[in-house]
């Protein structure tokens, strides 16, 4: 059985792209807090790479943005490819089957548009915009 359920926050605005076969795809990262706190009371966070296809990709592009809380049900998939330097790159990601809105409409209307300064600096430090897709879109 290969099933994963995660909840977390989008690390940046999702960008929906089209493959050469005109299929929507959206690669994104979700920041997921770990269960246990460190000795200083803070929590560490894991950054989970995800990919959504077709209707799920379209919904992500329309209704989610950086900082949105999201629930995901999917499966873990591994793949590899050769980069521009002909080195083999291994990728592990969650292939999205279902997405769930965690923030209610009421929460979104009353939330601050900017994250708190501590949240903002923590998440911005961890986001890697240099990651690109290993295939042509």
C-alpha positions in Angstrom: 0.0 0.0 0.0 1.3 3.4 -0.9 -0.8 6.2 0.7 0.2 9.5 2.3 -1.8 12.1 4.1 -0.3 15.5 4.9 -1.4 18.9 6.0 0.7 22.0 5.8 1.2 25.4 4.2 2.0 26.2 0.6 5.6 27.6 0.4 4.8 29.7 -2.7 2.0 30.5 -5.1 1.3 27.4 -7.2 2.0 27.8 -10.9 0.1 25.6 -13.4 2.0 24.7 -16.5 1.0 22.6 -19.6 2.9 19.6 -20.9 3.5 19.2 -24.6 0.4 17.1 -24.6 -1.7 20.0 -23.2 -2.1 18.4 -19.7 -2.0 20.7 -16.7 0.7 20.0 -14.1 1.5 21.9 -10.9 4.7 21.2 -8.9 4.7 22.7 -5.4 6.1 22.3 -1.9 4.2 22.0 1.3 5.8 22.9 4.7 4.7 20.3 7.3 5.4 20.8 11.0 7.0 17.9 12.8 5.0 16.5 15.8 7.7 17.0 18.5 9.1 20.3 19.7 12.8 20.8 20.1 14.3 21.6 23.6 13.9 25.4 22.9 10.1 24.9 22.2 10.2 25.4 18.5 9.2 22.9 15.9 11.2 21.7 12.9 9.5 21.6 9.6 9.8 19.2 6.6 9.3 20.5 3.1 7.5 18.0 1.0 7.6 18.1 -2.8 4.3 17.5 -4.5 3.0 17.2 -8.1 -0.7 17.5 -9.2 -2.1 16.8 -12.6 -5.1 17.8 -14.6 -8.1 19.0 -12.5 -6.2 19.0 -9.3 -3.5 21.2 -10.8 -6.1 23.6 -12.1 -7.8 23.8 -8.7 -4.5 24.5 -7.0 -3.8 27.4 -9.4 -7.2 28.9 -8.9 -7.8 28.6 -5.2 -4.5 28.3 -3.3 -1.6 30.7 -2.8 1.6 31.0 -0.7 0.7 30.4 2.9 -2.6 28.6 2.3 -3.2 25.6 4.5 -3.8 22.5 2.5 -4.6 18.9 3.1 -3.2 16.3 0.6 -3.9 12.6 0.0 -1.7 11.0 -2.5 1.1 8.5 -3.0 4.9 8.7 -2.9 6.6 8.3 -6.2 10.3 8.2 -7.0 12.0 8.9 -10.3 15.3 9.8 -11.8 16.6 11.8 -14.7 19.9 13.2 -16.0 20.6 16.9 -15.5 22.3 19.3 -17.9 25.7 18.0 -16.5 24.7 14.4 -17.3 24.5 13.6 -13.6 21.7 11.3 -12.4 19.2 13.1 -10.1 16.8 11.2 -7.9 13.4 12.8 -7.0 10.9 11.7 -4.4 7.6 13.4 -4.4 3.9 13.1 -3.5 1.6 12.5 -6.4 -1.6 14.2 -5.4 -4.9 12.3 -5.6 -7.0 14.6 -3.5 -6.7 18.2 -2.1 -8.6 19.7 0.8 -9.1 23.3 1.9 -7.9 23.5 5.5 -8.5 27.3 5.9 -12.2 28.1 5.9 -13.5 31.1 3.8 -14.1 32.9 7.1 -10.5 32.3 8.2 -9.2 33.6 4.9 -11.3 36.8 5.0 -10.2 37.6 8.6 -6.5 36.5 8.3 -3.7 39.0 7.9 -2.5 39.0 4.3 1.2 38.9 5.4 2.5 36.2 7.7 4.0 37.2 11.0 7.6 38.4 10.7 8.9 35.2 12.4 6.9 32.9 10.2 7.8 35.0 7.1 11.6 34.9 7.6 11.6 31.2 8.6 9.6 30.1 5.5 11.4 32.4 3.1 14.8 31.1 4.2 13.7 27.5 3.4 12.1 28.1 0.0 14.3 27.0 -2.9 13.2 28.7 -6.1 16.1 27.2 -8.1 14.2 23.8 -8.4 13.0 23.2 -11.9 11.1 20.4 -13.6 13.2 17.7 -15.2 11.0 17.6 -18.3 9.8 20.1 -20.9 6.4 21.7 -20.4 
